[in-house]
Amino acid sequence: MAGHDEVAAAMARAGVPGDRIAAVTPLAGGTYNALHAVDLTDGTRWVLKVPPPAHLPRLRYEAGLLHGEECFYRGAAAADVPAPRVVRAEPDEGAARTPYLLMTHRPGRPWHTVAAEEGVGEGEGARLRGELGALVARLHAVRGRRFGYPSGSTGPLTDRWAPAFTAMAGAILDDAERYGAWLPVPVAEARAAFAAAGPLLARVATPALVHFDLWPGNVLLVGEGGARTIGALIDGERMFWGDPLADFASLELVGGPPEDDPAFRAGYAAGGGRPEWDAEARRRIALYRAYLHLIMLVEVVPRGYTGEHLAWTREFAGSRLPAELAAATG
């Protein structure tokens, strides 16, 4: 967590003097950047996000994550998707001062928390998945100029998706070797699988806004049981410009594979999405799930995960990765 002085300094740079701050409260839930709720004397609540010190171990794509989060929230605003709005941002990690992102606070509770504590009925769950599908389709209508992570952390943004994604996958495999991460397949075999799948990506012509972390913890629900709605999509720091189908990787954690979910598919189409459900599209989805599960398996090392979390990650992601690579390469 950022210290009080660091928070106060960032708020001052954002134009908020100390005498306007009533309280600063660390928030749980973030797995990389530090979050703080900042309550002002006029009753306004904002959220400040600050990255960890640059000398701490991290994955290569995690450099400059605040660039991606700022892009996501500005894109969500343009698409009229409920999400925090940017108040002020200085995301450049090359600056002498600590980078930060200041955003509005959104009400709601994470979907998985609501489900665990109160339950979400089958009918309500299907309705919410349809609502989520429509929101995701609106996000995918937001276009970028080039493919890749906005910060350029895994390489320069490119005019074609294949080299951008190949660089992204190569970076996480480099991290696997650097940190000595356990993988269920040899790194060389994974590299060959991603290289072989390159021609699949040629159909992707336009960079779309991809959140890439749409698990239930990043979907906030508001309202009473039976009448809940989605209050916000949050934590967009892993956003990149790429293939819209890449978002289906993490969406699998909401209610199973979204490509096989009638409620999600109907919502996605209603929101203007033009889904591709053919065999080639499913191979691309498998490729993106392989990338996501590689990230999960490698990040446990620099983050120092142990015990149940480590065991669950290796069981969940490790058991799926070989099949996903095989499905992607056909």
Buried (B, 14 or more C-beta within 10 A) or exposed (E): BBEEEBBBBBBEBBEBEEEBBEEBEEBEEBEBBBBBBBBBEEEBBBBBBBBBEEEEEBBBBBBBBBBBBBBBBBBBBEBEBBBBEBBBBBBEBEEEEBBBBBBBBBEBBBBBBBEEEEEBEEEBBBBBBBBBBBBBBBBBBBEBEBBBBBBBBBBEBBEBBBBBBBBBBBBBBBBBEBBEBBBBBEBEEBBBBBEEBBEBBEEBEEBBBBBBBBBBBBBBBBEEEEEBEBBBBBBBBBBBBBBBBBBBBBBBBBBEBBBEBEBBBBBBBEBEBEBBEEEEBBBBBBBBBBBBBBBBBBBBBBBEBEEEEBEEBBEBBBEBBBEBBEBBBE
